[in-house]
């Protein structure tokens, strides 16, 4: 079993400084605008930063994975604060594919969900094969991280539901929005594991 080590590697300091800088900036922006819904998300972000930091050496995530995680955080916080077309970035329809209202495709929010839980799946795969190296190249290593990421996606929806209950006039959306979030979470998870599998196959 991997032993817990201490210390932050040189490249990781850049990720940490970048992450804390944008969390502080967006926190100030949310508070100045009286956007108390996203205070919940700031608290969640800080909790995730602490969790990643605490397990940094144990999980032994490569630098690219840490950058992928922090860009997810940046995309998430920007989505709730950057104004676009009288609303926020999360509601921006990047490609007008189909639908109206909550069934609109393809929105920034949906892309961020797919990307974020794709990265989450990658992280979970990394943890699994590091601690159980015999599972590498097996269906277990490809399927379980995707399923676990979908479960974490459900936790995210519970957090959003909590925001709806605690804060009036949120941008969280209703039933269709929640269902689409779960679909894009699952899509990102599956795509991530397909890419991991193809990469491992190419590397032999």
C-alpha positions as CSV (number, residue, x, y, z in Angstrom):
1,X,0.0,0.0,0.0
2,X,1.3,3.5,-0.9
3,X,2.6,5.5,2.1
4,X,1.6,9.0,2.7
5,X,4.4,11.5,2.0
6,X,4.7,15.2,2.6
7,X,5.8,18.2,0.5
8,X,4.6,20.0,-2.5
9,X,6.6,19.6,-5.8
10,X,7.7,22.8,-7.6
11,X,5.2,22.6,-10.4
12,X,2.3,22.0,-8.0
13,X,2.9,25.4,-6.3
14,X,1.8,27.1,-9.6
15,X,-1.4,25.1,-9.6
16,X,-2.1,26.1,-5.9
17,X,-1.4,29.8,-6.4
18,X,-3.5,29.9,-9.5
19,X,-6.4,28.2,-7.8
20,X,-6.3,30.3,-4.7
21,X,-6.1,33.5,-6.8
22,X,-9.2,32.8,-8.8
23,X,-11.2,31.5,-5.8
24,X,-10.4,34.7,-3.9
25,X,-11.2,36.9,-6.9
26,X,-14.6,35.2,-7.6
27,X,-15.4,35.1,-3.9
28,X,-15.0,38.8,-3.7
29,X,-17.1,39.2,-6.9
30,X,-19.9,37.0,-5.5
31,X,-20.1,38.9,-2.2
32,X,-20.0,42.3,-3.8
33,X,-22.9,41.4,-6.0
34,X,-24.8,39.8,-3.2
35,X,-24.8,36.4,-4.9
36,X,-25.0,34.2,-1.8
37,X,-26.0,31.1,-3.8
38,X,-22.4,30.7,-4.9
39,X,-21.0,31.1,-1.4
40,X,-22.0,27.5,-1.1
41,X,-19.9,26.6,-4.2
42,X,-16.9,28.6,-2.9
43,X,-17.1,26.6,0.4
44,X,-17.3,23.4,-1.7
45,X,-14.3,24.5,-3.7
46,X,-12.2,25.2,-0.6
47,X,-13.2,21.8,0.7
48,X,-12.1,20.1,-2.5
49,X,-8.8,22.0,-2.5
50,X,-8.1,20.8,1.1
51,X,-9.1,17.3,0.1
52,X,-6.7,17.2,-2.9
53,X,-4.0,18.8,-0.9
54,X,-4.3,16.3,1.9
55,X,-4.1,13.4,-0.4
56,X,-1.6,14.9,-2.9
57,X,1.2,12.5,-2.3
58,X,-1.0,9.5,-1.5
59,X,-2.9,9.9,-4.8
60,X,0.2,11.0,-6.6
61,X,-1.7,12.8,-9.3
62,X,0.4,14.0,-12.3
63,X,0.7,17.7,-12.8
64,X,-1.5,17.6,-15.9
65,X,-4.3,16.1,-13.8
66,X,-4.0,18.8,-11.2
67,X,-4.2,21.5,-13.9
68,X,-7.3,19.8,-15.4
69,X,-8.9,19.9,-12.0
70,X,-8.2,23.5,-11.4
71,X,-9.4,24.5,-14.8
72,X,-12.7,22.7,-14.0
73,X,-12.9,24.8,-10.8
74,X,-12.2,28.0,-12.8
75,X,-14.9,27.1,-15.5
76,X,-17.4,26.4,-12.7
77,X,-16.9,29.6,-10.9
78,X,-16.8,31.7,-14.1
79,X,-20.1,30.0,-15.1
80,X,-21.9,31.5,-12.1
81,X,-20.5,35.0,-12.3
82,X,-19.6,36.1,-15.9
83,X,-22.6,37.9,-17.4
84,X,-23.7,36.8,-20.9
85,X,-26.8,38.0,-22.7
86,X,-28.6,39.2,-19.6
87,X,-27.8,36.0,-17.7
88,X,-24.7,34.2,-16.6
89,X,-22.2,32.1,-18.6
90,X,-23.8,28.8,-17.3
91,X,-26.9,29.6,-19.3
92,X,-25.1,30.5,-22.6
93,X,-26.0,28.3,-25.5
94,X,-22.7,27.6,-27.2
95,X,-24.1,25.7,-30.1
96,X,-27.9,26.1,-30.9
97,X,-28.5,22.4,-31.5
98,X,-32.0,21.9,-30.3
99,X,-34.6,22.6,-27.7
100,X,-35.9,25.6,-25.7
101,X,-35.8,26.5,-22.1
102,X,-34.1,23.9,-19.9
103,X,-33.9,21.5,-22.9
104,X,-31.6,23.7,-24.9
105,X,-28.5,22.1,-26.3
106,X,-25.6,22.7,-26.2
107,X,-25.0,25.0,-23.2
108,X,-21.8,26.0,-21.4
109,X,-23.2,24.3,-18.3
110,X,-23.5,21.0,-20.0
111,X,-20.0,21.2,-21.4
112,X,-18.6,22.0,-18.0
113,X,-20.5,19.0,-16.5
114,X,-19.1,16.6,-19.1
115,X,-15.5,18.0,-18.8
116,X,-15.6,18.1,-15.0
117,X,-16.8,14.6,-14.4
118,X,-14.6,13.3,-17.1
119,X,-11.7,14.7,-15.1
120,X,-13.1,13.2,-12.0
121,X,-13.2,9.8,-13.7
122,X,-9.6,10.2,-14.7
123,X,-8.6,11.0,-11.1
124,X,-10.5,8.0,-9.7
125,X,-8.9,5.7,-12.3
126,X,-5.5,7.1,-11.3
127,X,-6.2,6.3,-7.6
128,X,-7.5,2.8,-8.4
129,X,-4.6,1.7,-10.5
130,X,-2.0,3.2,-8.2
131,X,-3.3,1.4,-5.1
132,X,-4.4,-1.7,-7.0
133,X,-1.9,-2.0,-9.8
134,X,-3.1,-5.5,-10.8
135,X,-6.4,-3.9,-11.9
136,X,-4.7,-1.9,-14.6
137,X,-5.9,-2.8,-18.2
138,X,-8.9,-4.6,-16.7
139,X,-12.6,-3.8,-17.1
140,X,-12.7,-3.1,-13.4
141,X,-10.2,-0.2,-13.8
142,X,-12.3,1.2,-16.7
143,X,-15.9,0.7,-15.4
144,X,-15.6,1.4,-11.7
145,X,-14.1,5.0,-12.0
146,X,-16.9,5.9,-14.4
147,X,-19.6,4.6,-12.1
148,X,-18.0,6.3,-9.1
149,X,-17.8,9.6,-11.0
150,X,-21.5,9.4,-11.9
151,X,-22.2,8.9,-8.2
152,X,-20.2,12.0,-7.3
153,X,-22.2,13.8,-10.0
154,X,-25.3,12.9,-8.1
155,X,-23.7,14.4,-5.0
156,X,-23.2,17.6,-7.0
157,X,-26.9,17.7,-7.8
158,X,-27.7,17.3,-4.1
159,X,-25.5,20.3,-3.4
160,X,-27.4,22.3,-6.1
161,X,-30.7,21.2,-4.6
162,X,-29.5,22.5,-1.2
163,X,-28.7,25.8,-2.9
164,X,-32.3,25.9,-4.2
165,X,-33.7,25.3,-0.8
166,X,-31.5,27.8,1.0
167,X,-31.2,30.7,-1.5
168,X,-34.0,32.3,-3.5
169,X,-33.7,32.9,-7.3
170,X,-30.8,30.5,-8.1
171,X,-29.6,29.6,-11.6
172,X,-29.6,25.9,-10.8
173,X,-32.7,25.1,-12.9
174,X,-35.4,22.5,-12.6
175,X,-36.0,18.8,-13.3
176,X,-34.9,18.8,-17.0
177,X,-31.7,20.7,-16.1
178,X,-30.9,18.1,-13.4
179,X,-31.6,15.2,-15.8
180,X,-29.4,16.8,-18.5
181,X,-26.6,17.4,-15.9
182,X,-26.6,13.7,-15.0
183,X,-26.6,12.7,-18.7
184,X,-23.6,15.0,-19.4
185,X,-21.8,13.8,-16.2
186,X,-22.2,10.2,-17.5
187,X,-21.1,11.2,-21.0
188,X,-17.9,12.8,-19.7
189,X,-17.1,9.8,-17.5
190,X,-17.5,7.4,-20.4
191,X,-15.5,9.5,-22.8
192,X,-12.7,9.9,-20.2
193,X,-12.4,6.1,-19.7
194,X,-12.5,5.5,-23.5
195,X,-9.6,8.0,-23.9
196,X,-7.7,6.4,-21.0
197,X,-8.2,2.9,-22.5
198,X,-7.1,4.1,-26.0
199,X,-4.0,5.8,-24.5
200,X,-3.0,2.7,-22.5
201,X,-3.5,0.5,-25.6
202,X,-1.3,2.8,-27.7
203,X,1.4,2.9,-25.0
204,X,1.3,-0.9,-24.8
